[in-house]
Amino acid sequence: MSDERRHVVVVGGGIAGVAAAWAAQRAGARVTLLHGAAGASALYSGALDFGAKPSERIVSELAHFATALGCWSYGGGPYRIATETGLCRSVHGRDSALLDLEPLAGSRIGVVGALHSSWNAALVARQLGASSWAQQTGTEFVVLPAPDLLATDELAVPVYDLAARFDAPQRLQALCAILEKARGDASALLLGPWLGLAMDVAQQATQTLGIPVGESTSAPGGVAGARFERARDRLLQASAIEARTGPVQRVSAESGGFSVGFGSEDISAEAVVLAIGGVAAGGILLDDARPEHPGGACFHASLQAPVTLELDGKPVERVSTLHGVDFCLAGLGTLERVGIAQRRGKTQEPGLFVAGDCAAGAPRSALEAAHSGIRAGVLAAARPA
C-alpha cells in the first residue's frame, strides 16, 4: 500500500532541523531527517532566549516542542539562571538541569565548593550575591565546601567527561550523600555543569534531598549541547521520523518537487527544509579573497541548492559581487546576519524552506531556531492550494 502523505526532507539535525521535522510530522507529512556533524546547537549553554516577547501561539508551540524533546523547561517562566562565572540572568527557558533561581528569591542558596579547574565557587557566590536581583530580593549565596565530591584525578577532567561519570547510579548515590552532608541550612544547591548527560541527575538529586539541586550554564561544547543531542535521538527514535546520518551534497528542483543528493543516492521529496546552520556550524562558508578568485571574500552555502545568500537585503554570493564583503565596513556581525534569502522561512523556490541560523537576518538563539523550525515544518507539510 503506497504512502500518499506529503514527503518532507529536512536537512540538518540541530534545534531548527529537529523542530522542523517534529512539526512537519505533526502536520501529517512523512518526514526524513538528514544530518551530519554537530552544529551550533551542540554549543549552546543551556539558556533559552527569545528576542522579542513571543505571542501566546508561539509560546504554546514552543512549549509542546519542549515537552516532546524532554530536556527543556519552557512555558512556566520567567526563569532565572546562573552562569559559570556568576552572572545572574533572566531567560525564557532553560535546560531542565539548570537551577531556576526565580522561585528561590529571598532564600539561602548554597554554591557547592567542589574542586575543579573550571569551577570557582567563591567567585560564583560572590558575583551572584552582588547581582541586582539578589540585592533587591534579599537572596543570599554561600559557599558550601565539598572537597570530596570529585576524585583527585577528576580535578582537570573536561566537564563533558565529568558529567558522563555522574550518569552511573552509584555515582549519583555518592553525590547525594555528599550533598546531604554539605547542605547545612541552604534552601537549594548550585553546582557546576556536571549533572549527567543521559540520566536526569539534577531531578533525582532534588527528589532525594528534598530541596532544588541544579547546575550553572555550560561553556560552548559542554553538557547542555550533549543533552540536546541525546534528547533529539530519543525523540526521533520514538517517532515515525526517518533519521539518517551523512552528508547532503545538493538539493535540486525537479518536476513535482526536489531531488536531494545524499551520499551516493538521490532522495525525492515534495518539500525540503534547509536547517544547515550558519557560519559557526559550517552551513554558510566564506571564500577567502585570493588571486584565482577575483571577487574578493564572499559567502556560499555548504551544499548546492537553488537559493541566494544575502546580507542586510543585498546578495553576497561570489557570482553577485565584484569586490566581496568588506568586513571593516560591515563588521564581524556580518557572520551572524548573512544567510539564505528568505521571507518568514520561504525562499524564492516554491517548496523550499529555511530555518535556524542559515536564514539571513534571523536572530541567533535556541528558541528562535526552534520557532523558525516549527514554522518551516508546518509550511513544508502543507499541500499547495
MARLUMLO-66102 format. One record per residue (C-alpha): y, x, z; residue in three letters. Coordinates in steps of 0.001 Angstrom, whole numbers. Example, Ala and Ser with C-alpha at 12.3 -4.5 7.8 and 13.67 -1.06 7.14 Angstrom:
BEGIN
         v         u         w   res
     -4500     12300      7800   ALA
     -1060     13670      7140   SER
REM end
This chain:
BEGIN
         v         u         w   res
         0         0         0   MET
      3299      1526     -1096   SER
      6155      2093      1355   ASP
      9170       222        -6   GLU
     11578      1429      2658   ARG
     14559      3483      1519   ARG
     13708      7169      1782   HIS
     16362      9262      3517   VAL
     16140     13049      3758   VAL
     18183     14735      6492   VAL
     18813     18471      6107   VAL
     19438     20097      9474   GLY
     17841     19806     12920   GLY
     20860     20197     15163   GLY
     22595     17449     17103   ILE
     24132     15866     13995   ALA
     20899     16019     11982   GLY
     18739     14559     14751   VAL
     21257     11776     15360   ALA
     21325     11005     11633   ALA
     17534     10879     11385   ALA
     17282      8715     14505   TRP
     19958      6295     13286   ALA
     18505      6049      9769   ALA
     15069      5228     11117   GLN
     16505      2608     13470   ARG
     18249      1087     10456   ALA
     14892       682      8699   GLY
     14658      3767      6498   ALA
     11733      6108      6015   ARG
     13096      9443      7201   VAL
     12192     13049      6511   THR
     13979     15713      8567   LEU
     14024     19245      7169   LEU
     15274     22051      9383   HIS
     15098     25797      9603   GLY
     16605     28314     12021   ALA
     18523     27405     15177   ALA
     22143     26456     14635   GLY
     25260     25869     16710   ALA
     23547     23120     18727   SER
     21390     25803     20337   ALA
     24606     27446     21562   LEU
     26226     24510     23344   TYR
     26928     24835     27060   SER
     25624     21504     28327   GLY
     29090     19928     28425   ALA
     29517     16916     26124   LEU
     33038     16315     24873   ASP
     34627     13808     22509   PHE
     38075     14434     21021   GLY
     39860     11099     21323   ALA
     38808      8259     23609   LYS
     35864      6632     21793   PRO
     35657      2901     21195   SER
     33176       728     23107   GLU
     30992       547     19984   ARG
     30837      4337     19677   ILE
     30113      4687     23402   VAL
     27244      2212     23051   SER
     25778      4030     20040   GLU
     26000      7417     21761   LEU
     24502      6024     24965   ALA
     21482      4716     23033   HIS
     21051      8101     21344   PHE
     21370      9943     24681   ALA
     18658      7702     26138   THR
     16370      8378     23172   ALA
     16995     12125     23411   LEU
     16195     12129     27113   GLY
     18141     15219     28234   CYS
     21719     13891     28252   TRP
     23661     11819     30773   SER
     26219      9719     28929   TYR
     27837      6331     29290   GLY
     28229      6242     33065   GLY
     31100      8716     33329   GLY
     33553     10227     33528   PRO
     31646     13271     34711   TYR
     32938     16486     36240   ARG
     31072     19755     35864   ILE
     31378     23413     36864   ALA
     31209     26377     34518   THR
     29542     29704     35276   GLU
     32966     31185     36013   THR
     34045     28411     38369   GLY
     36142     26257     36062   LEU
     36105     22614     37147   CYS
     36435     20257     34198   ARG
     36084     16597     33296   SER
     33726     15743     30426   VAL
     32481     12626     28644   HIS
     28824     13537     29157   GLY
     26549     16338     30299   ARG
     23131     17911     30130   ASP
     21297     15985     32838   SER
     20528     19192     34772   ALA
     24234     19913     35344   LEU
     25577     18902     38748   LEU
     28014     15992     38463   ASP
     30852     16763     40878   LEU
     32725     13481     40391   GLU
     30768     11354     42906   PRO
     30860     14257     45381   LEU
     34640     14183     45819   ALA
     35658     14879     49405   GLY
     32286     16350     50389   SER
     31000     19835     51176   ARG
     29202     21384     48201   ILE
     27029     24450     48607   GLY
     27117     27136     45922   VAL
     23734     28844     46182   VAL
     24200     32594     46515   GLY
     21172     33779     44574   ALA
     21393     37377     43420   LEU
     21563     37539     39623   HIS
     23633     39627     37245   SER
     25136     36523     35599   SER
     25996     34661     38806   TRP
     28783     35380     41286   ASN
     28521     32605     43871   ALA
     31546     33794     45844   ALA
     33753     33772     42753   LEU
     32466     30364     41625   VAL
     33013     28817     45056   ALA
     36495     30296     45350   ARG
     37561     29150     41879   GLN
     36157     25643     42284   LEU
     37734     25295     45721   GLY
     41127     26299     44298   ALA
     40969     23749     41456   SER
     43493     20919     41469   SER
     40659     18383     41655   TRP
     39186     19978     44790   ALA
     42616     20243     46393   GLN
     43502     16622     45617   GLN
     40154     15208     46766   THR
     39567     17480     49744   GLY
     36318     18790     48275   THR
     35000     21991     49831   GLU
     32835     24627     48150   PHE
     30942     27079     50363   VAL
     28561     29920     49569   VAL
     25014     29437     50843   LEU
     23154     32783     50944   PRO
     19705     32630     49364   ALA
     18728     36257     48680   PRO
     15035     35401     48410   ASP
     15499     32785     45669   LEU
     14874     35388     42959   LEU
     12477     38302     42995   ALA
     13784     41847     42704   THR
     12597     42154     39113   ASP
     14480     38943     38200   GLU
     17983     40108     39056   LEU
     18762     41002     35447   ALA
     16281     38756     33620   VAL
     18026     36758     30843   PRO
     18830     33248     32038   VAL
     16670     31693     29304   TYR
     13585     33513     30577   ASP
     14568     32897     34185   LEU
     14859     29138     33605   ALA
     11438     29089     31953   ALA
      9890     30570     35100   ARG
     11104     27600     37144   PHE
      9045     25264     34946   ASP
      5950     26373     36872   ALA
      5117     23747     39554   PRO
      4508     26395     42223   GLN
      7908     27940     41496   ARG
      9566     24536     41880   LEU
      7894     24104     45271   GLN
      9121     27524     46371   ALA
     12631     26720     45108   LEU
     12786     23513     47136   CYS
     11557     25294     50268   ALA
     14243     27988     49947   ILE
     16994     25447     49244   LEU
     15918     23329     52220   GLU
     16299     26375     54439   LYS
     19686     27380     52972   ALA
     21365     23966     52596   ARG
     22872     23609     56062   GLY
     25255     20639     56138   ASP
     26006     20704     52398   ALA
     26052     17346     50596   SER
     24964     18884     47272   ALA
     23780     22203     45853   LEU
     25113     24059     42807   LEU
     23078     26832     41148   LEU
     23372     28917     38028   GLY
     21846     27611     34768   PRO
     18233     28333     35615   TRP
     16693     24958     36425   LEU
     13901     24837     33894   GLY
     13531     24385     30163   LEU
     10717     21853     29876   ALA
     10476     20233     33314   MET
     13275     18234     34905   ASP
     13600     20718     37743   VAL
     17044     19514     38864   ALA
     15889     15913     39219   GLN
     12717     16847     41062   GLN
     14609     19140     43442   ALA
     17102     16312     44053   THR
     14283     13924     44925   GLN
     12593     16444     47210   THR
     15713     17483     49143   LEU
     17410     14085     49177   GLY
     20767     15488     48010   ILE
     22073     16204     44488   PRO
     20887     19527     43081   VAL
     22210     20795     39746   GLY
     23481     23733     37805   GLU
     26595     25032     36094   SER
     27104     25160     32344   THR
     25268     27882     30457   SER
     26581     30605     28193   ALA
     26092     30346     24397   PRO
     22412     30642     23575   GLY
     21427     29652     27092   GLY
     19261     26955     28595   VAL
     21240     23871     27558   ALA
     20622     24572     23884   GLY
     16952     25267     24538   ALA
     16625     21970     26417   ARG
     18200     20127     23496   PHE
     15720     21658     21048   GLU
     12771     20689     23227   ARG
     14153     17184     23655   ALA
     14601     16988     19883   ARG
     10991     17933     19302   ASP
      9801     15315     21796   ARG
     11931     12627     20148   LEU
     10625     13498     16694   LEU
      7005     13580     17840   GLN
      7379     10168     19465   ALA
      8941      8611     16367   SER
      7849      7971     12809   ALA
     10303     10581     11518   ILE
      8554     13216      9413   GLU
      9858     16589     10592   ALA
      9209     19728      8577   ARG
     10376     23285      9160   THR
     11518     25566      6374   GLY
     14441     26465      4115   PRO
     16152     23987      1769   VAL
     17443     25678     -1370   GLN
     19119     22816     -3192   ARG
     19940     19134     -3370   VAL
     20427     17823     -6902   SER
     21300     14348     -8098   ALA
     18797     12625    -10348   GLU
     18257      9124    -11652   SER
     17974      6761     -8720   GLY
     18526      9360     -6034   GLY
     18081     13043     -5319   PHE
     15647     15915     -5581   SER
     15542     18224     -2569   VAL
     14223     21724     -3159   GLY
     12213     22535       -46   PHE
     10276     25778      -202   GLY
      8079     25571     -3315   SER
      8191     21782     -3668   GLU
     10620     19056     -4638   ASP
     11100     16050     -2388   ILE
     12510     12862     -3876   SER
     14934     10793     -1812   ALA
     17202      7826     -2359   GLU
     19816      9248        24   ALA
     20472     12617      1664   VAL
     22396     13604      4771   VAL
     23593     17210      4944   LEU
     23872     18373      8554   ALA
     23592     22077      7820   ILE
     26211     23279     10304   GLY
     29467     25118      9782   GLY
     30340     28790      9621   VAL
     28880     29548     13074   ALA
     25482     28125     12100   ALA
     25399     29621      8615   GLY
     25707     26293      6817   GLY
     29011     27414      5309   ILE
     29100     31006      4080   LEU
     32038     33330      3497   LEU
     32174     35552       413   ASP
     33942     38849      1077   ASP
     36653     39978     -1319   ALA
     35139     42726     -3487   ARG
     35612     44256     -6955   PRO
     32886     42160     -8609   GLU
     34315     39009     -7024   HIS
     37991     38908     -8123   PRO
     38584     35520     -6473   GLY
     39013     37075     -3033   GLY
     37464     35808       189   ALA
     36126     32279      -408   CYS
     33558     29879      1024   PHE
     30441     28225      -332   HIS
     27644     26071      1048   ALA
     24383     27744      2046   SER
     22467     25561      -419   LEU
     23150     24264     -3905   GLN
     24436     20701     -3814   ALA
     26936     18520     -5713   PRO
     29640     18971     -3086   VAL
     33086     20556     -2872   THR
     34345     22658         9   LEU
     37870     22180      1258   GLU
     40275     23390      3892   LEU
     43078     21095      5030   ASP
     42528     18937      1948   GLY
     42536     21822      -549   LYS
     39490     23257     -2378   PRO
     38401     26716     -1220   VAL
     35259     27438     -3208   GLU
     35058     30586     -5300   ARG
     35365     28585     -8530   VAL
     38539     26826     -7489   SER
     40885     29556     -6271   THR
     42448     32675     -7760   LEU
     43199     34588     -4607   HIS
     40783     33312     -1982   GLY
     41691     32444      1598   VAL
     44487     34348      3309   ASP
     43361     34420      6943   PHE
     46684     35939      8008   CYS
     48355     32701      6951   LEU
     45559     30217      7597   ALA
     44486     31669     10953   GLY
     40999     32026     12386   LEU
     40957     28263     12991   GLY
     40058     28166      9306   THR
     36475     28880     10309   LEU
     36362     25581     12205   GLU
     38260     23406      9705   ARG
     36597     24459      6470   VAL
     33668     22389      5234   GLY
     32317     19892      2733   ILE
     34903     17451      1412   ALA
     34166     14015      2862   GLN
     35758     10784      3956   ARG
     34118      9252      7022   ARG
     30868     11009      6171   GLY
     30781     10087      2476   LYS
     31007     12680      -290   THR
     32085     12027     -3871   GLN
     28407     11862     -4839   GLU
     27047      8340     -4103   PRO
     24143      8502     -1674   GLY
     25039     11969      -375   LEU
     26496     12147      3134   PHE
     27540     14870      5575   VAL
     27540     15078      9350   ALA
     28462     17569     12037   GLY
     30154     20928     11654   ASP
     29606     21174      7892   CYS
     32109     18323      7351   ALA
     35629     19502      6509   ALA
     38135     18829      9262   GLY
     35552     17346     11647   ALA
     36048     18038     15378   PRO
     33594     20656     16641   ARG
     31973     19122     19710   SER
     28494     17908     20613   ALA
     29388     14210     20935   LEU
     31482     14262     17755   GLU
     28489     15770     15949   ALA
     26187     13080     17325   ALA
     28607     10317     16364   HIS
     29046     11627     12823   SER
     25264     11903     12518   GLY
     24746      8305     13627   ILE
     27366      7108     11158   ARG
     25872      9103      8278   ALA
     22344      7959      9122   GLY
     23340      4287      9074   VAL
     25196      4719      5775   LEU
     22264      6563      4212   ALA
     19805      3859      5256   ALA
     21862      1036      3748   ALA
     20968        -3       208   ARG
     23902      -169     -2221   PRO
     25289     -3688     -2672   ALA
REM end
